[in-house]
Amino acid sequence: MEGISLPGAFVVTTRPEEKNGPVSCGDLDVINYPVTELVRLPVDWDAIRNFHPDVLIFTSEYSASIACPLVKKFSNAEIISIGNATAKSLLKCGIRSQVPEVRASAGVVSLIKQRSWGGKRFALFSSAKSNMIIRDFLISGGYDFRFFPLYDAIAKDLSGLPGLLARAGCLGIVFTSSQEAEIVLGNSYIAELLKTRGLKTYAIGTVTARTMEAFGFAATEPRGNSNLKELICKIAENNA
């Protein structure tokens, strides 16, 4: 990304601290303000093993990192990662997975439709508050499946966010989940601040964009799939 010069410019991301990592691109800085905290849930690992899933689906990097040791026990299972970051998390455990062409819940659904998996048992691993597009598809399609929430996302204090958004050089905010968008845009003071300052509002995923629209905010182009780093670099290019 050499050649992109945005001295002093930055965007705010809202991803949980547990998922945070270096994503700055060129001279565009990224300041993360977590609006949720990830809390691991008790999991009945025996129930998962006794279910004997044929297809395991992971909708986040964090869920993959939690279940990595278990996945090794299903060496013959098909493994699906919602995006590249999730796939890399599994690869750290020596597990290869399939990534759909469209790195989103809709892409996972399309991938399942393309395969002859009618008699397979599906295990879905994600957050308790993740969008239920994949789950609802499996239910409506009559698939034999179980949903295993591995963690929950709890809303955090937003008192420091307005000051960050009001700083000189702030281009806008990037929501990495629909829950994050709902928490932030549901705060009337912050929502008004975004409007009055003319800040851009970016989204990871179609579901996140739809949540933003429900609060009267359009997702600024470009939109991201599951890879935050890619989206940040596109934002840097568009604002160079």
N, C-alpha and C positions, 0 to 999 in steps of 0.2 A: 504493500500500500504506500510505497514511497511516492512523493510528489503531492500528496494531499496535505495541505497546510491550513490548519484551523486553530491558530494559536489562541489559547484562552477559552475555546469553545468546549462545551461538554453536554452530555445528556445524562439524565437520571434514569437508572433502572430500579425495578422494585422487587427483584427476585430474592428469595430467602437466602440468608447468610450461608446455609448449608449447601446451597447450589452455586454460590458465588465463586467467580474465578476471574482471572485477567481477560478482559474482552475489548480493551481500548484498541483503536485502529488509527494508524497515522498520528496526526496531531489532535484527533478528537478524543478527549478524555471521557471516561465513564465513571460516574459516582453512583454507587449502589446504596439505596435506602430500603432495607428490607421492610415490607409491610406485613409479612407473615413470618411465623416461626414454625419450622417443621418439627413435629413431635411423633416419634415412632410409636406405633400401636402394638399391643400384644398380638402375636400371630400364632395360630395353631399349626405349626409346621407338620405335625403328624397328619392333620386333616388334608394338607396339600399332598403329602406323599401318598396317603391312602386313596386319594382321588385319581392318581396316576394320569396326570394330564399329558395329552399328545402334542398340544400347542400351548406355548407360554408366551404371553403378550406383556410387554413392559411399556408403560406410557411416560416414563420419566427416568432420567439418569439416577435420581435418588432411589427410586424403587428397585432399579437394577443393582445398585451397590448393596442394598440391604439383602436382596435375595440371591446374590451371586453364589454363595456356598451351596445353597439348595439346588440351584439350577444344574450344577455338575452331576447331580444324582439322576438327571433325566437326559442321558447322553443321546438317546434316540429321538428326543422330542424336537419339534420345529420351534424355533425361537424367533419372535418378532420384536424389533425395537422401533419405537415411534420415530426416532431420528438418529443422526450420527453420534450425538453426544451420549445417548443411551447405549448405542452399540459399542462405543469406545469403553464405557463403564463395564460392560459385560466382557469385552475383549481383555480387560485387565485380569479377569479370572480365567482367561483362556477359552472363553465361550464366544463363538461366532454366531451372529444373528442376521436375519433379513431386515432390511430397511425399505419401507414402501417408497415408491417414486415421489408421491406427495407426502412429505413428512409431517403428518397431522393425523388426527383420529380418523378423518374421512379416508386418508390414504391406507390406513390399516384395514378399514372395512373393505376397500376396493381390493386389497391384496387377498383377503380371505375369500372374497367372491370369485377370484380368479382360480382358486385352488379347489380340488375335489376333497374337501375336508368335512363332508356332511356327517360322517360317523365318528369324528374325532372329539376328544374331550379338551375343552379350552380352560385355561387358567389365566385370569386377568389380574395383573398386579399394578396398583397405582395408589394415588392419594384418595382418602375418603371423600374429598371434595373435588375430585377431578370431574371434567365433563363426562357424561354417561353415554356418549355417542356409540362407542364400541359395545358397551354393555347392553344398551337398548337394541342394537343390531343383532347381537347374539341371542337375546331373548326372543325378539320378533321372528328370527329365523329358525327357532326351535333347536338351536345348538345345545349340546350338553356342556354346560359351562359353570364355573364358580368364580365369584369375584372375591379377591383377597386384598383389602385395603391394608397397606403396610405402614402408612403414616397419615397424619392429619396436618392441616395448615391452619394455625391460629393467628388471628389478626393481632397486630402490634400497634403501639402508640405512633401516631402520625404527627406529633407536635413539632418535630424538627424538619418535616418535609416542606412546609411553606417557605421557610427561610432559604432552603436550598434552591427551590424553584425560582425564587426572587433574585438570586444572585446574577450578576452580570456574566454573560457568556453562556447562560443556559439556553439550549436550543429547544428542549422539550423533555418528555418522559416516555420511557419504554415499558409497557406492561407485558410481562412474560406469562401471565395466566389470566383467565377471566375473573378469578377470585380477587386478584390484585387490583384489576380495573374496577371491580365493584366496590372494594374497600375504599380506594382513593377517590373515585368519582362520586361515590355516595356521600362524601364529605363536602357539603355545600360551599364551605369557605375555600377549599383547595380547588374545587371545580370552577368557581368564579375566578380564582387567581389564574388558572390555566387560560381561561377565556380572555381576561383583561390584558394579560401579558402576551397573548397571541402565541403561546407555546405549542409546539407540535406534539401530537399524541400518537405514538407508534404501538403496534401490536404484534405479538407472536401468536399466530394462529387465527383461523377464521372465527372460532368461538369467542376468543378474546375481543376481536373486532366487533362482533355482534353485541357483546355486553357493553362495549363503549358506545355503540350506536343507541342502545337503550337509554343511556344517560345523556344523549344529545351530542356525543363526540364522534366525529368520523376518524377512522384510522388513517393517519398520514402515510402516503406512499414513501418508500417501499414498505411492504408488509413482510414479516418473517414467517418461516415455518417453525422448525424446532431448534434452529441453530442461532443463538444470540450473537455470536461473533460475526457470522455472515451478515446479519441485519445491521450491526453497528458499522461494518465496513461499507455497506450500501448507503447508510445514512451519511457517512463521511464523504463518500463520492458525490452524493447529491447536494451536499452543502459546501463542497470545496470551492 
